[in-house]
Amino acid sequence: MGDFSFGDFITALGLAFVVEGVIFLAFPEPVRRIMASVAASPAMQLRISGLISAVIGLVIIWFIRGI
C-alpha cells in the first residue's frame, strides 16, 4: 500500500464537497426530485447502491493510486 497522508483524505473530502455543491448549484430541481425518489426507496436498494458505489470508488482509487 502506498504512503497515505491525512492531507490526501482531507483533499478528497474537500473535492467531494465541491462536486456536490456544483451539482446542487447547477441542477437544484432535478436534485430535489432525485432526493425524494431516494427517500422513497427501500433500504435494501439503497444498501446495494451504496455497496456498488463504494466498490466503484475503490476500483478507481486502485487504478489511480495503485493500492
Secondary structure, 3 states (H helix, E strand, C coil): CCCCCHHHHHHHHHHHHHHHHHHHHHCHHHHHHHHHHHHCCCHHHHHHHHHHHHHHHHHHHHHHHCC
